[in-house]
């Protein structure tokens, strides 16, 4: 029973860490898009 509880806790930690990683990636991608839109070569 303890092994199952540890595995569930580890799985939950990995999922939460993954969400934060994807959230940060989305913010970086959004900033890159904003810079492309504001570039002088964009008509």
mmCIF file as Biopython writes it, N, C-alpha, C and O atoms, coordinates in Angstrom:
data_model
#
loop_
_atom_site.group_PDB
_atom_site.id
_atom_site.type_symbol
_atom_site.label_atom_id
_atom_site.label_alt_id
_atom_site.label_comp_id
_atom_site.label_asym_id
_atom_site.label_entity_id
_atom_site.label_seq_id
_atom_site.pdbx_PDB_ins_code
_atom_site.Cartn_x
_atom_site.Cartn_y
_atom_site.Cartn_z
_atom_site.occupancy
_atom_site.B_iso_or_equiv
_atom_site.auth_seq_id
_atom_site.auth_asym_id
_atom_site.pdbx_PDB_model_num
ATOM 1   N N  . UNK A ? 1  ? 0.826 -1.202 0.000   1.0 0.0 1  A 1 
ATOM 2   C CA . UNK A ? 1  ? 0.000 0.000  0.000   1.0 0.0 1  A 1 
ATOM 3   C C  . UNK A ? 1  ? 0.865 1.257  0.000   1.0 0.0 1  A 1 
ATOM 4   O O  . UNK A ? 1  ? 0.539 2.233  -0.676  1.0 0.0 1  A 1 
ATOM 5   N N  . UNK A ? 2  ? 1.959 1.241  0.751   1.0 0.0 2  A 1 
ATOM 6   C CA . UNK A ? 2  ? 2.830 2.405  0.817   1.0 0.0 2  A 1 
ATOM 7   C C  . UNK A ? 2  ? 3.501 2.672  -0.529  1.0 0.0 2  A 1 
ATOM 8   O O  . UNK A ? 2  ? 3.694 3.826  -0.912  1.0 0.0 2  A 1 
ATOM 9   N N  . UNK A ? 3  ? 3.857 1.599  -1.247  1.0 0.0 3  A 1 
ATOM 10  C CA . UNK A ? 3  ? 4.499 1.769  -2.557  1.0 0.0 3  A 1 
ATOM 11  C C  . UNK A ? 3  ? 3.532 2.427  -3.542  1.0 0.0 3  A 1 
ATOM 12  O O  . UNK A ? 3  ? 3.927 3.276  -4.342  1.0 0.0 3  A 1 
ATOM 13  N N  . UNK A ? 4  ? 2.274 2.029  -3.473  1.0 0.0 4  A 1 
ATOM 14  C CA . UNK A ? 4  ? 1.270 2.624  -4.356  1.0 0.0 4  A 1 
ATOM 15  C C  . UNK A ? 4  ? 1.095 4.109  -4.051  1.0 0.0 4  A 1 
ATOM 16  O O  . UNK A ? 4  ? 0.978 4.924  -4.967  1.0 0.0 4  A 1 
ATOM 17  N N  . UNK A ? 5  ? 1.077 4.453  -2.792  1.0 0.0 5  A 1 
ATOM 18  C CA . UNK A ? 5  ? 0.928 5.852  -2.383  1.0 0.0 5  A 1 
ATOM 19  C C  . UNK A ? 5  ? 2.118 6.693  -2.853  1.0 0.0 5  A 1 
ATOM 20  O O  . UNK A ? 5  ? 1.944 7.828  -3.297  1.0 0.0 5  A 1 
ATOM 21  N N  . UNK A ? 6  ? 3.317 6.135  -2.755  1.0 0.0 6  A 1 
ATOM 22  C CA . UNK A ? 6  ? 4.519 6.844  -3.207  1.0 0.0 6  A 1 
ATOM 23  C C  . UNK A ? 6  ? 4.478 7.036  -4.715  1.0 0.0 6  A 1 
ATOM 24  O O  . UNK A ? 6  ? 4.823 8.108  -5.213  1.0 0.0 6  A 1 
ATOM 25  N N  . UNK A ? 7  ? 4.056 6.003  -5.451  1.0 0.0 7  A 1 
ATOM 26  C CA . UNK A ? 7  ? 3.969 6.122  -6.910  1.0 0.0 7  A 1 
ATOM 27  C C  . UNK A ? 7  ? 2.941 7.177  -7.331  1.0 0.0 7  A 1 
ATOM 28  O O  . UNK A ? 7  ? 3.174 7.934  -8.274  1.0 0.0 7  A 1 
ATOM 29  N N  . UNK A ? 8  ? 1.827 7.224  -6.642  1.0 0.0 8  A 1 
ATOM 30  C CA . UNK A ? 8  ? 0.803 8.232  -6.947  1.0 0.0 8  A 1 
ATOM 31  C C  . UNK A ? 8  ? 1.337 9.632  -6.663  1.0 0.0 8  A 1 
ATOM 32  O O  . UNK A ? 8  ? 1.113 10.553 -7.449  1.0 0.0 8  A 1 
ATOM 33  N N  . UNK A ? 9  ? 2.038 9.799  -5.549  1.0 0.0 9  A 1 
ATOM 34  C CA . UNK A ? 9  ? 2.600 11.106 -5.204  1.0 0.0 9  A 1 
ATOM 35  C C  . UNK A ? 9  ? 3.644 11.541 -6.225  1.0 0.0 9  A 1 
ATOM 36  O O  . UNK A ? 9  ? 3.678 12.706 -6.621  1.0 0.0 9  A 1 
ATOM 37  N N  . UNK A ? 10 ? 4.496 10.613 -6.652  1.0 0.0 10 A 1 
ATOM 38  C CA . UNK A ? 10 ? 5.502 10.946 -7.669  1.0 0.0 10 A 1 
ATOM 39  C C  . UNK A ? 10 ? 4.849 11.309 -8.996  1.0 0.0 10 A 1 
ATOM 40  O O  . UNK A ? 10 ? 5.279 12.250 -9.663  1.0 0.0 10 A 1 
ATOM 41  N N  . UNK A ? 11 ? 3.829 10.579 -9.377  1.0 0.0 11 A 1 
ATOM 42  C CA . UNK A ? 11 ? 3.118 10.878 -10.619 1.0 0.0 11 A 1 
ATOM 43  C C  . UNK A ? 11 ? 2.476 12.258 -10.578 1.0 0.0 11 A 1 
ATOM 44  O O  . UNK A ? 11 ? 2.526 13.007 -11.553 1.0 0.0 11 A 1 
ATOM 45  N N  . UNK A ? 12 ? 1.874 12.584 -9.445  1.0 0.0 12 A 1 
ATOM 46  C CA . UNK A ? 12 ? 1.247 13.904 -9.295  1.0 0.0 12 A 1 
ATOM 47  C C  . UNK A ? 12 ? 2.290 15.015 -9.372  1.0 0.0 12 A 1 
ATOM 48  O O  . UNK A ? 12 ? 2.044 16.063 -9.969  1.0 0.0 12 A 1 
ATOM 49  N N  . UNK A ? 13 ? 3.451 14.785 -8.768  1.0 0.0 13 A 1 
ATOM 50  C CA . UNK A ? 13 ? 4.517 15.793 -8.797  1.0 0.0 13 A 1 
ATOM 51  C C  . UNK A ? 13 ? 5.010 16.016 -10.224 1.0 0.0 13 A 1 
ATOM 52  O O  . UNK A ? 13 ? 5.252 17.153 -10.631 1.0 0.0 13 A 1 
ATOM 53  N N  . UNK A ? 14 ? 5.157 14.934 -10.981 1.0 0.0 14 A 1 
ATOM 54  C CA . UNK A ? 14 ? 5.610 15.065 -12.368 1.0 0.0 14 A 1 
ATOM 55  C C  . UNK A ? 14 ? 4.590 15.803 -13.229 1.0 0.0 14 A 1 
ATOM 56  O O  . UNK A ? 14 ? 4.959 16.624 -14.068 1.0 0.0 14 A 1 
ATOM 57  N N  . UNK A ? 15 ? 3.321 15.512 -13.023 1.0 0.0 15 A 1 
ATOM 58  C CA . UNK A ? 15 ? 2.272 16.190 -13.799 1.0 0.0 15 A 1 
ATOM 59  C C  . UNK A ? 15 ? 2.259 17.679 -13.492 1.0 0.0 15 A 1 
ATOM 60  O O  . UNK A ? 15 ? 2.156 18.500 -14.403 1.0 0.0 15 A 1 
ATOM 61  N N  . UNK A ? 16 ? 2.362 18.034 -12.223 1.0 0.0 16 A 1 
ATOM 62  C CA . UNK A ? 16 ? 2.355 19.448 -11.845 1.0 0.0 16 A 1 
ATOM 63  C C  . UNK A ? 16 ? 3.586 20.170 -12.378 1.0 0.0 16 A 1 
ATOM 64  O O  . UNK A ? 16 ? 3.488 21.314 -12.821 1.0 0.0 16 A 1 
ATOM 65  N N  . UNK A ? 17 ? 4.736 19.521 -12.338 1.0 0.0 17 A 1 
ATOM 66  C CA . UNK A ? 17 ? 5.960 20.133 -12.870 1.0 0.0 17 A 1 
ATOM 67  C C  . UNK A ? 17 ? 5.830 20.324 -14.377 1.0 0.0 17 A 1 
ATOM 68  O O  . UNK A ? 17 ? 6.281 21.337 -14.913 1.0 0.0 17 A 1 
ATOM 69  N N  . UNK A ? 18 ? 5.226 19.371 -15.056 1.0 0.0 18 A 1 
ATOM 70  C CA . UNK A ? 18 ? 5.021 19.478 -16.504 1.0 0.0 18 A 1 
ATOM 71  C C  . UNK A ? 18 ? 4.107 20.637 -16.866 1.0 0.0 18 A 1 
ATOM 72  O O  . UNK A ? 18 ? 4.337 21.325 -17.860 1.0 0.0 18 A 1 
ATOM 73  N N  . UNK A ? 19 ? 3.081 20.854 -16.072 1.0 0.0 19 A 1 
ATOM 74  C CA . UNK A ? 19 ? 2.160 21.968 -16.340 1.0 0.0 19 A 1 
ATOM 75  C C  . UNK A ? 19 ? 2.891 23.295 -16.245 1.0 0.0 19 A 1 
ATOM 76  O O  . UNK A ? 19 ? 2.685 24.178 -17.079 1.0 0.0 19 A 1 
ATOM 77  N N  . UNK A ? 20 ? 3.738 23.446 -15.244 1.0 0.0 20 A 1 
ATOM 78  C CA . UNK A ? 20 ? 4.488 24.689 -15.097 1.0 0.0 20 A 1 
ATOM 79  C C  . UNK A ? 20 ? 5.443 24.882 -16.262 1.0 0.0 20 A 1 
ATOM 80  O O  . UNK A ? 20 ? 5.624 26.004 -16.735 1.0 0.0 20 A 1 
ATOM 81  N N  . UNK A ? 21 ? 6.052 23.808 -16.727 1.0 0.0 21 A 1 
ATOM 82  C CA . UNK A ? 21 ? 6.987 23.897 -17.843 1.0 0.0 21 A 1 
ATOM 83  C C  . UNK A ? 21 ? 6.261 24.342 -19.110 1.0 0.0 21 A 1 
ATOM 84  O O  . UNK A ? 21 ? 6.741 25.227 -19.818 1.0 0.0 21 A 1 
ATOM 85  N N  . UNK A ? 22 ? 5.119 23.741 -19.397 1.0 0.0 22 A 1 
ATOM 86  C CA . UNK A ? 22 ? 4.369 24.110 -20.598 1.0 0.0 22 A 1 
ATOM 87  C C  . UNK A ? 22 ? 3.833 25.534 -20.493 1.0 0.0 22 A 1 
ATOM 88  O O  . UNK A ? 22 ? 3.758 26.244 -21.496 1.0 0.0 22 A 1 
ATOM 89  N N  . UNK A ? 23 ? 3.465 25.949 -19.307 1.0 0.0 23 A 1 
ATOM 90  C CA . UNK A ? 23 ? 2.970 27.315 -19.109 1.0 0.0 23 A 1 
ATOM 91  C C  . UNK A ? 23 ? 4.081 28.316 -19.428 1.0 0.0 23 A 1 
ATOM 92  O O  . UNK A ? 23 ? 3.838 29.315 -20.104 1.0 0.0 23 A 1 
ATOM 93  N N  . UNK A ? 24 ? 5.282 28.057 -18.951 1.0 0.0 24 A 1 
ATOM 94  C CA . UNK A ? 24 ? 6.421 28.931 -19.237 1.0 0.0 24 A 1 
ATOM 95  C C  . UNK A ? 24 ? 6.769 28.941 -20.710 1.0 0.0 24 A 1 
ATOM 96  O O  . UNK A ? 24 ? 7.115 29.986 -21.262 1.0 0.0 24 A 1 
ATOM 97  N N  . UNK A ? 25 ? 6.680 27.781 -21.352 1.0 0.0 25 A 1 
ATOM 98  C CA . UNK A ? 25 ? 6.946 27.691 -22.784 1.0 0.0 25 A 1 
ATOM 99  C C  . UNK A ? 25 ? 5.938 28.522 -23.569 1.0 0.0 25 A 1 
ATOM 100 O O  . UNK A ? 25 ? 6.300 29.186 -24.541 1.0 0.0 25 A 1 
ATOM 101 N N  . UNK A ? 26 ? 4.687 28.486 -23.154 1.0 0.0 26 A 1 
ATOM 102 C CA . UNK A ? 26 ? 3.647 29.276 -23.819 1.0 0.0 26 A 1 
ATOM 103 C C  . UNK A ? 26 ? 3.909 30.768 -23.698 1.0 0.0 26 A 1 
ATOM 104 O O  . UNK A ? 26 ? 3.686 31.516 -24.650 1.0 0.0 26 A 1 
ATOM 105 N N  . UNK A ? 27 ? 4.377 31.204 -22.544 1.0 0.0 27 A 1 
ATOM 106 C CA . UNK A ? 27 ? 4.687 32.630 -22.363 1.0 0.0 27 A 1 
ATOM 107 C C  . UNK A ? 27 ? 5.850 33.045 -23.263 1.0 0.0 27 A 1 
ATOM 108 O O  . UNK A ? 27 ? 5.814 34.114 -23.873 1.0 0.0 27 A 1 
ATOM 109 N N  . UNK A ? 28 ? 6.880 32.199 -23.346 1.0 0.0 28 A 1 
ATOM 110 C CA . UNK A ? 28 ? 8.029 32.507 -24.205 1.0 0.0 28 A 1 
ATOM 111 C C  . UNK A ? 28 ? 7.609 32.581 -25.664 1.0 0.0 28 A 1 
ATOM 112 O O  . UNK A ? 28 ? 8.051 33.462 -26.401 1.0 0.0 28 A 1 
ATOM 113 N N  . UNK A ? 29 ? 6.762 31.662 -26.075 1.0 0.0 29 A 1 
ATOM 114 C CA . UNK A ? 29 ? 6.286 31.643 -27.460 1.0 0.0 29 A 1 
ATOM 115 C C  . UNK A ? 29 ? 5.455 32.887 -27.766 1.0 0.0 29 A 1 
ATOM 116 O O  . UNK A ? 29 ? 5.542 33.446 -28.860 1.0 0.0 29 A 1 
ATOM 117 N N  . UNK A ? 30 ? 4.664 33.309 -26.809 1.0 0.0 30 A 1 
ATOM 118 C CA . UNK A ? 30 ? 3.852 34.509 -26.985 1.0 0.0 30 A 1 
ATOM 119 C C  . UNK A ? 30 ? 4.733 35.753 -27.132 1.0 0.0 30 A 1 
ATOM 120 O O  . UNK A ? 30 ? 4.450 36.618 -27.961 1.0 0.0 30 A 1 
ATOM 121 N N  . UNK A ? 31 ? 5.789 35.843 -26.338 1.0 0.0 31 A 1 
ATOM 122 C CA . UNK A ? 31 ? 6.710 36.981 -26.439 1.0 0.0 31 A 1 
ATOM 123 C C  . UNK A ? 31 ? 7.397 37.008 -27.804 1.0 0.0 31 A 1 
ATOM 124 O O  . UNK A ? 31 ? 7.573 38.072 -28.398 1.0 0.0 31 A 1 
ATOM 125 N N  . UNK A ? 32 ? 7.781 35.833 -28.291 1.0 0.0 32 A 1 
ATOM 126 C CA . UNK A ? 32 ? 8.414 35.765 -29.615 1.0 0.0 32 A 1 
ATOM 127 C C  . UNK A ? 32 ? 7.445 36.224 -30.692 1.0 0.0 32 A 1 
ATOM 128 O O  . UNK A ? 32 ? 7.841 36.933 -31.618 1.0 0.0 32 A 1 
ATOM 129 N N  . UNK A ? 33 ? 6.193 35.833 -30.585 1.0 0.0 33 A 1 
ATOM 130 C CA . UNK A ? 33 ? 5.184 36.266 -31.549 1.0 0.0 33 A 1 
ATOM 131 C C  . UNK A ? 33 ? 4.969 37.767 -31.526 1.0 0.0 33 A 1 
ATOM 132 O O  . UNK A ? 33 ? 4.795 38.391 -32.572 1.0 0.0 33 A 1 
ATOM 133 N N  . UNK A ? 34 ? 4.980 38.344 -30.341 1.0 0.0 34 A 1 
ATOM 134 C CA . UNK A ? 34 ? 4.822 39.798 -30.227 1.0 0.0 34 A 1 
ATOM 135 C C  . UNK A ? 34 ? 5.980 40.524 -30.905 1.0 0.0 34 A 1 
ATOM 136 O O  . UNK A ? 34 ? 5.770 41.538 -31.571 1.0 0.0 34 A 1 
ATOM 137 N N  . UNK A ? 35 ? 7.197 40.017 -30.743 1.0 0.0 35 A 1 
ATOM 138 C CA . UNK A ? 35 ? 8.359 40.655 -31.367 1.0 0.0 35 A 1 
ATOM 139 C C  . UNK A ? 35 ? 8.286 40.563 -32.882 1.0 0.0 35 A 1 
ATOM 140 O O  . UNK A ? 35 ? 8.664 41.500 -33.584 1.0 0.0 35 A 1 
ATOM 141 N N  . UNK A ? 36 ? 7.800 39.436 -33.387 1.0 0.0 36 A 1 
ATOM 142 C CA . UNK A ? 36 ? 7.672 39.278 -34.836 1.0 0.0 36 A 1 
ATOM 143 C C  . UNK A ? 36 ? 6.633 40.254 -35.374 1.0 0.0 36 A 1 
ATOM 144 O O  . UNK A ? 36 ? 6.839 40.843 -36.435 1.0 0.0 36 A 1 
ATOM 145 N N  . UNK A ? 37 ? 5.534 40.435 -34.675 1.0 0.0 37 A 1 
ATOM 146 C CA . UNK A ? 37 ? 4.491 41.351 -35.119 1.0 0.0 37 A 1 
ATOM 147 C C  . UNK A ? 37 ? 4.969 42.800 -35.100 1.0 0.0 37 A 1 
ATOM 148 O O  . UNK A ? 37 ? 4.532 43.600 -35.928 1.0 0.0 37 A 1 
ATOM 149 N N  . UNK A ? 38 ? 5.838 43.143 -34.192 1.0 0.0 38 A 1 
ATOM 150 C CA . UNK A ? 38 ? 6.319 44.523 -34.064 1.0 0.0 38 A 1 
ATOM 151 C C  . UNK A ? 38 ? 7.548 44.805 -34.906 1.0 0.0 38 A 1 
ATOM 152 O O  . UNK A ? 38 ? 8.043 45.932 -34.904 1.0 0.0 38 A 1 
ATOM 153 N N  . UNK A ? 39 ? 8.058 43.810 -35.631 1.0 0.0 39 A 1 
ATOM 154 C CA . UNK A ? 39 ? 9.266 44.029 -36.425 1.0 0.0 39 A 1 
ATOM 155 C C  . UNK A ? 39 ? 8.994 44.978 -37.580 1.0 0.0 39 A 1 
ATOM 156 O O  . UNK A ? 39 ? 7.882 44.984 -38.109 1.0 0.0 39 A 1 
ATOM 157 N N  . UNK A ? 40 ? 9.971 45.782 -37.989 1.0 0.0 40 A 1 
ATOM 158 C CA . UNK A ? 40 ? 9.751 46.768 -39.057 1.0 0.0 40 A 1 
ATOM 159 C C  . UNK A ? 40 ? 9.545 46.115 -40.428 1.0 0.0 40 A 1 
ATOM 160 O O  . UNK A ? 40 ? 8.975 46.744 -41.320 1.0 0.0 40 A 1 
ATOM 161 N N  . UNK A ? 41 ? 9.992 44.878 -40.614 1.0 0.0 41 A 1 
ATOM 162 C CA . UNK A ? 41 ? 9.828 44.221 -41.917 1.0 0.0 41 A 1 
ATOM 163 C C  . UNK A ? 41 ? 8.419 43.662 -42.106 1.0 0.0 41 A 1 
ATOM 164 O O  . UNK A ? 41 ? 8.057 43.282 -43.220 1.0 0.0 41 A 1 
ATOM 165 N N  . UNK A ? 42 ? 7.630 43.607 -41.054 1.0 0.0 42 A 1 
ATOM 166 C CA . UNK A ? 42 ? 6.283 43.062 -41.128 1.0 0.0 42 A 1 
ATOM 167 C C  . UNK A ? 42 ? 5.340 44.132 -41.698 1.0 0.0 42 A 1 
ATOM 168 O O  . UNK A ? 42 ? 5.247 45.236 -41.161 1.0 0.0 42 A 1 
ATOM 169 N N  . UNK A ? 43 ? 4.665 43.801 -42.758 1.0 0.0 43 A 1 
ATOM 170 C CA . UNK A ? 43 ? 3.761 44.790 -43.388 1.0 0.0 43 A 1 
ATOM 171 C C  . UNK A ? 43 ? 2.321 44.447 -43.149 1.0 0.0 43 A 1 
ATOM 172 O O  . UNK A ? 43 ? 1.431 45.165 -43.604 1.0 0.0 43 A 1 
#
